[in-house]
Amino acid sequence: MHTGEKQYVCGDCGQRFRESTDLLWHLLTHTGERTFTCIECDKSFCSSSQLTQHHHTHSRERPFTCPDCDQSFRQSFHLTQHRRIHT
């Protein structure tokens, strides 16, 4: 039975997680380990999703488009913020 209990605890700061993989990703914030490196500028990141997001700065790609006005954004978060102007 799934209880939602956060049984995985960070030994450095005490933050708790439901999934062991979430704890592993969190631990990278303490170690500073950055294993994902941009081939264009050598900047490095803790996760592949951060690297993908960074890649948009080089490609000028704006994959998130507002369905109301067709304005586009590099990050989904910025689209979410923008959409508030339409409500």
Secondary structure, 3 states (H helix, E strand, C coil): CCCCCCCEECCCCCCEECCHHHHHHHHHHHHCCCCEECCCCCCEECCHHHHHHHHHHHHCCCCEECCCCCCEECCHHHHHHHHHHHC
